[in-house]
């Protein structure tokens, strides 16, 4: 229906515009919109999966974000932590070694690296790394927990963990 001045009715224009948008985005799902090389959206989607407790999906998104932006400490640390939670400690060690090459004195990275080394069974390296981190920040509770776990494993009072935190159930 046309208006008096010859323009089409606004309701029809809205329907036509909506159909055009629907054709343009046909086949898109939320996952498709995040797959175009945008590391930030991959990271945020990984964080959402992480908060939901969906570790395999979080790992996939963090890994994609790391592949796209491998100089971000935030992305690398998130990937390393999820790797330690799902039992991929060697990958966590590789990521943390790369991050520590850029930031060798970062205490948080040292602590995470010590935990990853512990999970790989490299106890002596883990002990040295945790002690260095604790020397730099003596009151850090995470580093203290990592060091205590390393000492328990070395003394034979705790089995060699394969995931972090050690009391997490294996999937």
N, C-alpha and C positions, 0 to 999 in steps of 0.2 A: 504494500500500500504506500502510495506517495503522499507526501505532505503538500500543502498548497503551493509552496515555492519550488517543488520539483525534487526535493531531497527524499531519499528513501526513509521509511520509518526506522527510528533508532532501534527498536526491538529486533527488527530483521538484521540490521547491521551488526548487532551484538552476536546474534546467532551465527552469521557468516564468519565473523572474526573468530568466534569460538571454534567453529569447524576448521578454519585454517590453522589455528594453533594446534588442534587435535591431530591434524594431518602431519604437521611439522614434527610433533613429538611422538608420533605413533611408533611403537616399538621401544620407547625409552622406559626404563625403570629407574628407580633411584640409584641403583648400582651403576647403570650406564652413565649417568651424569657425572659420577665420581671417577670414571675410568679414563679421563682424557689428560692425564699427566699433571694433575693438580695435586702436589704433595700435601698441601695444607688440608684439603678435603679428605684425602686418604688418612691423614693423621687423625683428624677429628672423628672420622667414622671409626677408626681403630680405637680411639679413646671411648667412644660410645659403646662399642662392643666390649671393651675392657670393663667399663662400669657395670654393664649387664652381666658380666661373668662369662661371656662367650669367648674363651681364650683362643680357640682355633681361628675364628673370624677376626679377632683383634690382631693375632699374629699375622694373618694374610694382609691386612690393611697396613699395619706398621711396616711390614717387609716391603710393600709397594712404595710407601712413603719414603723409606730409607733408600730404595733404589733410585728414586727421583731426586732426593735431597740428602745426600750422604755426608753433608758437613754440618748438620744440625745435631747438637748435643741432646736436645729434647727428644727428637725422633729416635736417635740411636739408643739413648738410655731406656726409652719406653720399649723399643724392640728387644734390648738385652734383658730387661726384667721379664717380659712375657716369655722370652726364650727359656729363661731359668724356671719359670712356672710350669711350662709344658714339657720340660725335659730335653731341651735343645741347648745344653750348656756349651758345647764347642762353638756353636754359632754366636752365643753370647760373648764368649771370650774373644772371638775375632772382631766383633763389633766394638767391644770395649777397648781392645788394643788399638784399633783405629782411632777411636775418640781420645784415648790417652796419649797418642802420638801428637795430637794437637794441643791437648791440655794436660800435661804430665803431672801437674801439682793439684788437680781438682780432687778434693777429698771424697766427694760423693762417687766419682768415677773409680777412685781407688777402692772404695768399700765394695761397690758393685763388682769390680774386677776380682777382688778377693773372693767374693761369694761364688762367682762363676768358676774360678780356678778350683775352689773347694769341690764344686759339683763335678768337675772333670777329674778329680782325684789328685790334683797337683798341690798337695798339702803344704809343702815347704814354701813354694812360691806364694800360695795364698796367705800363709802365716806372715811372711815378710811384708806383703802388700797391706794386710790388715794392720800390722803394727806401725807401719809408716803412716797410714791414714789416722790411726789413733794418736800417734805422736803429734800430728798437725792439729787435730781437733779432739782433745781428750774426753769431752763430755758427749760425744756423738753416740746416741743409743743404738743406731743401726750398725755402726762399725763395731761397737761393743758386742752386740749380738752375733755378728759374723765371727769375730775373734773367739768368742766363747764357744761357738759351734765348732770352729776349726780345732780348738784345744780338746774338746770332747771327742771328736773323731780321732785325733792323734792319740789320745789316751785309750782309745778302744771302748769308751763308755757310750758311744753313739755310732750307729751304723753309717756307712758312707751314704750321704743323701744323694738323690739324683734330681731333686727339684728344690726350688727355694720358694717359700720357707720349707724347712726340712720335714715338718709334720704334716704337710699337704698330702692328701691321698693321691696315689698314682692312678692315672686314668686308664 
